[in-house]
């Protein structure tokens, strides 16, 4: 039990046996790679001080290693990450520990959301009506109403999606989504940098990947992006703001729409193009303008002119509530997860 949990924690932190061995030795606990391997296969049990040293290097409380319910997840990605096998192994372990963390607090509170994986439907890239209908259906199913979505994170988490920040060692620059076949839990690994509007778009595009398929990955990504735009800025709302046909668009209009719906100016223009509100020349003119007059303030990070707050909060809120209600039986959030 202890050995397997040490292995999962090591992999979740993106460390090889050799790397962990070196870190332990540098911290004053000389440990060979072979010794660590024996610990992980339960041939030997580490002493208390050694266990504490391993816990410090893995930023994990020792109580984690003694748990007998660490999730053995069976991870399935909707779109396979293009990463080396070792990095994939690390990522699977990371997702398993994150799912374990979420399930622990949810079980204490008696909370669960049913979610069932469905086979993505095949669409063609010119099937605008099909994607628009799918986005409308999604909004209705998720209770998003007809107006702006205040928080995409909250919307998804309330419907059972688990949102995990990509670990730094992953070196992955795009979101990935999938689900755990064992526990039926959908997840999104999301980037922790960028802008609010970019994060909202990327999260919904990750959901779109689970619903739509094109003939190849490029088409699938394009369809998922269309789905995300349609969810964030519904067709009726877009036409209400911009009308049926336009030959010019003011920057102030784009800024207002961005503040209202939390969607970037580029995607808003793309949205009008796919709805036939503007024609290709105007869209290209906008892109050329952006290329020639790149606004350096976009490099300032998450503080932009949108007023949305996109940060996953569910598991932290569950943990604090469970402690406040006395359900943790002496095991605090810090003790369990560090």
C-alpha positions as CSV (number, residue, x, y, z in Angstrom):
1,X,0.0,0.0,0.0
2,X,2.6,2.5,1.1
3,X,4.9,1.6,-1.8
4,X,2.3,2.0,-4.5
5,X,1.2,5.3,-3.1
6,X,4.8,6.6,-3.1
7,X,5.1,5.6,-6.7
8,X,1.8,7.4,-7.7
9,X,2.9,10.5,-5.8
10,X,6.4,10.4,-7.5
11,X,4.9,10.0,-10.9
12,X,2.3,12.7,-10.3
13,X,5.2,15.1,-9.6
14,X,7.0,14.2,-12.8
15,X,10.0,12.6,-11.1
16,X,11.9,9.4,-12.1
17,X,13.3,7.1,-9.5
18,X,16.8,8.5,-10.2
19,X,15.6,12.1,-9.8
20,X,13.9,11.4,-6.5
21,X,16.9,9.6,-5.3
22,X,19.1,12.5,-6.1
23,X,16.8,15.0,-4.3
24,X,16.7,12.8,-1.2
25,X,20.5,12.5,-1.1
26,X,21.0,16.2,-1.5
27,X,18.6,16.9,1.4
28,X,20.6,14.7,3.7
29,X,18.9,11.3,3.2
30,X,21.2,9.3,1.0
31,X,18.9,6.9,-0.9
32,X,19.7,4.9,-4.0
33,X,17.4,4.3,-7.0
34,X,17.3,0.6,-6.1
35,X,16.2,1.3,-2.6
36,X,13.4,3.5,-3.8
37,X,12.3,0.8,-6.2
38,X,12.2,-1.7,-3.3
39,X,10.1,0.8,-1.3
40,X,7.6,1.2,-4.2
41,X,7.3,-2.6,-4.8
42,X,6.8,-3.1,-1.0
43,X,9.9,-5.3,-0.7
44,X,11.0,-3.0,2.1
45,X,9.1,-0.4,4.1
46,X,10.7,3.0,4.7
47,X,11.2,4.1,8.3
48,X,9.3,7.0,9.6
49,X,12.1,9.6,9.1
50,X,12.7,8.4,5.5
51,X,9.0,8.5,4.8
52,X,8.9,12.1,6.0
53,X,11.9,12.9,3.8
54,X,10.1,11.4,0.8
55,X,6.9,13.3,1.7
56,X,8.9,16.6,1.8
57,X,10.4,16.1,-1.6
58,X,7.0,15.2,-3.1
59,X,5.2,18.0,-1.2
60,X,2.8,15.4,0.1
61,X,1.8,14.6,3.7
62,X,2.8,11.2,5.0
63,X,-0.9,10.4,5.6
64,X,-1.3,10.2,1.9
65,X,1.1,7.2,1.7
66,X,-0.9,5.3,4.3
67,X,-4.3,5.6,2.6
68,X,-5.7,2.4,1.2
69,X,-8.1,4.1,-1.3
70,X,-5.9,5.8,-3.8
71,X,-7.8,5.9,-7.0
72,X,-6.7,3.5,-9.7
73,X,-8.0,5.6,-12.6
74,X,-8.3,4.4,-16.2
75,X,-7.6,7.6,-18.1
76,X,-9.1,8.1,-21.5
77,X,-8.3,11.3,-23.5
78,X,-10.8,12.6,-26.0
79,X,-7.8,13.7,-28.1
80,X,-4.6,11.9,-27.4
81,X,-1.8,14.2,-26.1
82,X,1.2,14.2,-28.4
83,X,3.7,13.6,-25.6
84,X,6.4,11.0,-24.8
85,X,5.2,7.8,-23.1
86,X,7.0,8.7,-19.8
87,X,5.3,12.1,-19.7
88,X,2.0,10.4,-20.4
89,X,2.7,8.1,-17.4
90,X,3.4,11.1,-15.2
91,X,0.2,12.8,-16.4
92,X,-2.0,9.8,-15.8
93,X,-0.7,9.6,-12.2
94,X,-1.2,13.3,-11.7
95,X,-4.8,13.0,-12.9
96,X,-5.4,10.0,-10.6
97,X,-4.2,11.9,-7.5
98,X,-6.3,14.9,-8.5
99,X,-9.4,12.7,-8.9
100,X,-8.7,11.1,-5.6
101,X,-8.6,14.4,-3.9
102,X,-11.9,15.6,-5.4
103,X,-13.6,12.3,-4.7
104,X,-12.5,12.3,-1.1
105,X,-14.2,15.6,-0.3
106,X,-17.3,14.8,-2.4
107,X,-17.7,11.5,-0.6
108,X,-17.6,13.3,2.8
109,X,-20.3,15.7,1.7
110,X,-22.4,13.1,-0.1
111,X,-22.1,14.9,-3.3
112,X,-21.9,13.4,-6.8
113,X,-22.8,14.4,-10.3
114,X,-23.7,11.7,-12.8
115,X,-21.9,12.0,-16.2
116,X,-21.9,9.5,-19.0
117,X,-19.4,9.5,-21.9
118,X,-21.0,9.6,-25.3
119,X,-19.5,8.9,-28.7
120,X,-18.6,12.2,-30.4
121,X,-20.8,12.9,-33.4
122,X,-19.3,13.4,-36.8
123,X,-19.8,16.9,-38.4
124,X,-18.5,18.5,-41.5
125,X,-16.8,21.9,-41.2
126,X,-19.6,23.6,-43.2
127,X,-22.4,22.2,-41.0
128,X,-23.0,25.5,-39.2
129,X,-26.6,24.6,-38.3
130,X,-25.5,21.4,-36.7
131,X,-22.9,23.1,-34.4
132,X,-25.3,26.0,-33.6
133,X,-28.0,23.4,-32.6
134,X,-25.4,21.5,-30.5
135,X,-24.4,24.7,-28.7
136,X,-28.0,25.7,-28.0
137,X,-28.7,22.2,-26.6
138,X,-25.6,22.4,-24.4
139,X,-26.7,25.7,-23.0
140,X,-30.1,24.4,-22.2
141,X,-28.8,21.2,-20.6
142,X,-26.3,23.1,-18.5
143,X,-28.8,25.7,-17.4
144,X,-26.8,28.6,-19.0
145,X,-29.9,30.6,-19.9
146,X,-29.8,33.0,-22.9
147,X,-27.4,35.6,-21.6
148,X,-23.7,35.8,-20.8
149,X,-22.1,33.0,-18.8
150,X,-20.7,34.5,-15.7
151,X,-18.2,31.7,-15.0
152,X,-17.4,28.8,-17.4
153,X,-15.5,27.1,-14.6
154,X,-18.5,27.1,-12.3
155,X,-20.9,26.0,-15.1
156,X,-18.7,23.0,-15.9
157,X,-17.9,22.0,-12.3
158,X,-21.6,22.1,-11.3
159,X,-22.2,19.5,-14.1
160,X,-19.5,17.1,-12.9
161,X,-16.4,18.3,-14.9
162,X,-13.2,18.3,-12.8
163,X,-10.8,21.0,-13.8
164,X,-7.1,20.4,-13.0
165,X,-4.2,22.8,-13.7
166,X,-1.6,21.3,-15.9
167,X,1.6,20.6,-13.9
168,X,4.6,22.6,-14.8
169,X,6.7,19.6,-15.8
170,X,4.2,18.6,-18.5
171,X,5.5,21.2,-20.9
172,X,2.1,21.1,-22.6
173,X,0.8,24.3,-24.1
174,X,-2.8,23.4,-24.8
175,X,-5.7,22.1,-22.8
176,X,-6.6,18.4,-22.8
177,X,-9.8,16.8,-21.8
178,X,-10.9,13.2,-21.1
179,X,-12.5,11.0,-18.5
180,X,-11.7,8.3,-16.0
181,X,-13.4,5.1,-17.2
182,X,-13.3,3.6,-13.7
183,X,-15.2,6.3,-11.9
184,X,-17.0,8.1,-14.8
185,X,-15.4,11.4,-14.1
186,X,-14.7,13.9,-16.9
187,X,-11.8,16.3,-16.5
188,X,-10.0,19.1,-18.3
189,X,-6.3,19.8,-17.8
190,X,-6.1,23.5,-18.3
191,X,-3.3,26.1,-18.8
192,X,-2.8,28.4,-15.8
193,X,-1.6,31.3,-17.8
194,X,-3.2,33.6,-20.4
195,X,-6.2,35.8,-20.4
196,X,-9.7,35.3,-19.1
197,X,-11.4,35.3,-22.5
198,X,-8.8,32.8,-23.7
199,X,-9.3,30.5,-20.8
200,X,-13.1,30.5,-21.2
201,X,-12.8,29.8,-24.9
202,X,-10.2,27.0,-24.3
203,X,-12.3,25.3,-21.6
204,X,-15.4,25.1,-23.8
205,X,-13.3,24.0,-26.7
206,X,-12.1,21.2,-24.6
207,X,-15.7,20.2,-23.9
208,X,-16.4,20.5,-27.6
209,X,-13.7,17.9,-28.3
210,X,-15.8,15.4,-26.3
211,X,-18.8,16.1,-28.5
212,X,-17.7,16.6,-32.1
213,X,-15.5,14.9,-34.6
214,X,-14.2,16.0,-38.0
215,X,-12.4,13.9,-40.6
216,X,-9.1,14.8,-39.0
217,X,-7.7,16.5,-35.9
218,X,-7.6,19.9,-37.6
219,X,-11.3,19.7,-38.5
220,X,-12.2,18.5,-35.0
221,X,-10.4,21.5,-33.5
222,X,-12.1,23.9,-35.8
223,X,-15.5,22.4,-35.0
224,X,-14.8,22.5,-31.3
225,X,-13.8,26.1,-31.6
226,X,-17.1,26.9,-33.4
227,X,-19.0,25.2,-30.6
228,X,-17.2,27.2,-27.9
229,X,-17.9,30.5,-29.7
230,X,-21.5,29.6,-30.1
231,X,-21.9,28.7,-26.4
232,X,-20.3,31.9,-25.2
233,X,-22.1,34.2,-27.7
234,X,-25.4,32.7,-28.8
235,X,-26.7,33.4,-32.3
236,X,-29.7,35.5,-31.1
237,X,-27.5,37.6,-28.8
238,X,-24.9,38.2,-31.6
239,X,-27.6,39.3,-34.0
240,X,-29.2,41.5,-31.4
241,X,-25.9,43.4,-30.8
242,X,-24.6,43.6,-34.4
243,X,-27.7,43.2,-36.6
244,X,-28.2,41.0,-39.6
245,X,-25.6,42.5,-42.0
246,X,-22.6,44.8,-41.4
247,X,-20.0,46.3,-43.7
248,X,-18.0,47.9,-40.8
249,X,-17.5,47.2,-37.1
250,X,-16.3,49.8,-34.5
251,X,-13.6,48.8,-32.0
252,X,-15.9,50.1,-29.2
253,X,-18.6,47.6,-30.3
254,X,-16.1,44.7,-30.0
255,X,-14.9,46.0,-26.6
256,X,-18.4,46.2,-25.3
257,X,-19.3,42.7,-26.5
258,X,-16.1,41.3,-25.0
259,X,-17.0,42.8,-21.6
260,X,-20.5,41.4,-21.8
261,X,-19.8,37.9,-23.0
262,X,-16.2,37.3,-22.0
263,X,-15.2,36.4,-25.6
264,X,-12.1,37.8,-27.3
265,X,-12.4,40.3,-30.1
266,X,-11.0,37.9,-32.7
267,X,-13.5,35.2,-31.8
268,X,-16.3,37.7,-31.9
269,X,-15.4,38.7,-35.4
270,X,-15.1,35.0,-36.3
271,X,-18.5,34.5,-34.8
272,X,-20.0,37.2,-37.0
273,X,-18.4,35.7,-40.0
274,X,-19.8,32.2,-39.4
275,X,-23.3,33.7,-38.9
276,X,-23.0,35.7,-42.1
277,X,-23.2,39.1,-40.4
278,X,-19.9,40.1,-42.0
279,X,-18.1,39.0,-45.1
280,X,-14.6,37.5,-45.5
281,X,-13.0,40.8,-46.6
282,X,-14.0,42.6,-43.4
283,X,-12.8,39.7,-41.3
284,X,-9.5,39.6,-43.1
285,X,-9.2,43.4,-42.7
286,X,-9.6,43.0,-39.0
287,X,-7.0,40.3,-38.8
288,X,-4.5,42.4,-40.7
289,X,-5.2,45.3,-38.4
290,X,-4.5,43.2,-35.3
291,X,-1.3,41.8,-36.9
292,X,-0.1,45.3,-37.6
293,X,-1.2,47.0,-34.4
294,X,-0.7,44.3,-31.8
295,X,-1.8,45.7,-28.5
296,X,1.1,45.0,-26.1
297,X,-1.3,45.3,-23.1
298,X,-2.4,41.7,-23.9
299,X,1.0,40.6,-22.6
300,X,0.0,41.8,-19.1
301,X,-1.8,38.6,-18.4
302,X,-5.1,37.9,-16.8
303,X,-6.1,41.6,-16.1
304,X,-7.8,42.6,-19.3
305,X,-11.0,44.4,-20.1
306,X,-13.2,41.4,-19.4
307,X,-14.7,41.3,-15.9
308,X,-15.0,37.5,-15.5
309,X,-13.2,35.5,-12.8
310,X,-12.3,32.1,-14.2
311,X,-10.7,30.0,-11.5
312,X,-11.9,26.5,-10.5
313,X,-13.1,26.5,-6.9
314,X,-15.2,23.5,-6.3
315,X,-12.8,21.1,-4.5
316,X,-11.4,23.9,-2.3
317,X,-14.9,24.9,-1.3
318,X,-15.9,21.3,-0.7
319,X,-12.8,20.8,1.5
320,X,-13.4,23.9,3.6
321,X,-17.1,23.0,4.0
322,X,-16.3,19.4,5.0
323,X,-13.9,20.7,7.7
324,X,-16.4,23.3,8.9
325,X,-19.1,20.7,9.3
326,X,-16.8,18.4,11.2
327,X,-16.8,15.6,8.7
328,X,-13.1,15.2,8.3
329,X,-12.6,13.4,11.6
330,X,-9.4,15.2,12.4
331,X,-8.0,15.0,8.9
332,X,-7.5,18.6,7.6
333,X,-7.2,19.7,4.0
334,X,-3.5,20.4,4.6
335,X,-2.9,17.0,6.2
336,X,-4.5,15.2,3.3
337,X,-3.1,17.1,0.4
338,X,-0.3,19.3,1.7
